[in-house]
Structures are given as C-alpha cells and as structure tokens.
Amino acid sequence: MRDMTTAVIPVPSQASVPVAGGGSFPVRRVYCVGRNYVEHAQEMGFSGREPPFFFLKPSDAVVSVADGETAPIDYPPLTKDLHHEIELVVAIGRGGRSIAAADALQHVYGYAIGLDMTRRDLQAEMKKQGRPWCIGKAFDQSAPIGPIHPISATGELAQGAITLSVNGQPRQSGDLNQLIWNVGEIIEHLSAAWTLAPGDLIYTGTPAGVAAVVPGDVMEGAIAGLGRLRVAVR
C-alpha cells in the first residue's frame, strides 16, 4: 500500500492575513462580487440591479499589508492596463450552506480593506471572445489586503466612506450603503452556490473611478472604521 502521509513535494505555505489586535486569519478561498456599485456598473457599460455574480482568486494571490506599512506588488506580465479596485472585504468565521441574509452576520468574523487588481485589457479581450476571464483577475499578487478587524470590535459595517487615491490624487469615492447587494444578500447568494467555510474572504465590489496604475504609483485605500491600506506598484 502506498504511503499517503508523506508529501512528495514541499507543502505549499498557506496564505494568512493579520488580525487587528493580534493573531492571524488563515485564508481558504477568495470570492469576489462583480459590478456591485451602480456607478461602477455604469462605467463598465451596465446598469440596474442585475443578479449578483461571482469569480474567484487563488488564495496565494493575497498580499497581506500591515497597518502603517506600504507593501510592494509587482506590475504583472502580459498587461498594459493594470487597474485598481478598492473593496470592503468580509472574512468568514463560521461556515454554512444556503445561509439566509437575515442570519449572515452570524457567519462574519470581521472586515478588511482590499484591492482587487485587474488586468483590464486581458479581461476585456476574454469578454470579447466569450471566454473565462480568470487571466484578468486571478493572477499573482492581485488581492492585497489590510488587517482584518473583528466584527466584535467594529459592529456591522453597512455604511461609511470607501475611497482610493493614487499618489495623493483622489480616484475612487463612495459609501458602503451604495452596495447594490449588501453583505447579507451577498452571503445568501454566494452560499447558495458554494459551501462557505472559516477562512473564506469575500471582496464585495468597488465604487466608480477604477483606472490604471503604473510602476512607481502608490495607492492608498481607506474605509471608515478600518483605517488605511497602502500599496506601491514596482
């Protein structure tokens, strides 16, 4: 009988995110919600409250950024149009399937600031061809994230400013109350399709103002109650 207890290659390291106040949050999966602010949906050529849709990033796309740190990310290959998308991230602490929106907060461990980096030109080309656009979203270092703040400390985050500047110049600005699908509804829809588990991260969508960055640019995102996230492109 073959020995199944010994790994035949080095065991990959597991991504984790620091928790404000101490400890770390091991990452299982990274889910993302598309076009979840009206003005962003409009700038992408859509309108209205369409049913929510989701895509995933690999857990090793996560780049953890400590408070007060400016974390570097590499400009990715194959693209000439790398875009920033500032987002509220929800960290799941209790798993479940077919979770009702009214019960969703019982499954939330906390919140963080995240960036959904996007190779927009590659995404657009895949859309044009009717092909999956993982190459535009699920690449290395495409999910920077700040510390996770436990919901026990923040309370529910249903409103508050969400902003992003690049080199000190404002780019994105919105409010969490502008989410087309709120956090409870997102979890309800998402858990109908996948079984959520502790360690899952949900990027909840971005407000209008997405635009390109180049090497040398410094992005600073902020969400009321969660501090700031600083990331430099190199």
C-alpha positions, -999 to +999 in steps of 0.1 A: +000+000+000+013+035-009+022+058+020-003+087+018+011+105+048+043+118+033+043+147+008+063+140-023+068+178-029+073+207-005+040+215+012+028+249-001+026+276+025-009+289+034-018+325+029-029+343+061-039+378+070-031+396+103-059+403+126-061+437+143-054+432+180-033+400+174-034+367+157-038+357+121-066+346+098-057+316+075-071+320+040-091+292+024-108+308-007-111+343-021-145+351-036-152+384-054-185+401-064-187+418-098-203+451-105-218+458-071-220+496-071-244+513-096-219+539-109-192+513-114-216+491-132-225+520-155-188+529-161-183+493-172-213+496-196-241+481-175-269+494-154-296+483-130-297+457-102-287+426-121-284+393-102-251+391-083-223+371-100-190+359-086-155+350-096-126+336-075-089+344-070-064+318-057-056+322-020-019+328-028-029+359-047-034+375-012-008+401-002-011+409+035-003+445+044+003+455+080-010+488+095+013+516+087+032+495+060+035+503+023+036+469+007+051+464-028+034+445-056+050+437-089+035+451-122+022+418-137+032+404-171+011+404-203-008+436-195-006+473-204-037+483-184-035+473-147-065+488-128-071+493-091-105+484-074-109+493-037-132+470-019-147+461+015-136+425+023-157+402+045-139+374+064-160+343+071-155+328+106-184+303+106-192+282+076-226+271+061-247+265+030-278+283+019-274+310+046-303+334+049-294+371+046-310+377+080-286+352+096-255+362+076-238+384+102-235+353+125-210+339+099-189+371+096-156+371+116-146+406+105-138+431+078-108+444+060-098+468+032-088+451+000-077+458-036-090+437-065-062+443-090-073+437-126-055+433-159-083+452-177-070+447-212-068+409-208-102+408-191-118+428-219-103+406-246-116+374-229-151+390-226-150+399-263-142+363-271-168+349-247-141+331-227-134+329-190-115+360-178-095+344-149-064+357-166-076+393-160-084+388-123-068+357-107-031+365-112-002+367-087-004+395-060-039+405-073-055+406-039-037+430-015-055+432+019-051+450+052-056+436+087-089+420+095-109+439+121-132+416+141-169+424+138-170+422+176-149+454+176-164+472+146-200+462+147-218+458+114-203+479+086-233+489+065-223+525+057-192+546+057-168+562+032-147+540+009-120+558-011-088+553-030-061+578-040-031+573-063+000+594-055-022+616-033-048+623-060-084+610-054-095+583-078-124+564-062-150+575-037-182+560-025-201+548+005-208+512+017-245+520+017-243+522-021-237+485-024-263+471-048-263+438-029-254+443+008-232+419+028-261+398+040-275+394+005-241+386-009-236+358+016-271+344+009-265+343-029-229+330-025-237+303+000-265+290-023-238+281-049-208+272-026-205+259+009-188+287+028-161+278+054-140+295+080-111+312+062-131+324+032-127+360+021-154+379+001-144+410-019-177+428-021-173+451-051-158+485-060-172+520-064-168+540-096-134+555-106-114+525-115-083+534-135-048+524-145-017+524-124+020+521-135+052+512-117+061+539-092+025+546-083+014+544-046-023+535-039-039+544-006-073+530+002-095+538+032-127+526+046-144+542+076-136+522+107-109+501+091-080+525+087-059+527+056-042+503+031-011+514+012+003+495-018+031+505-041+035+492-077+070+483-087 
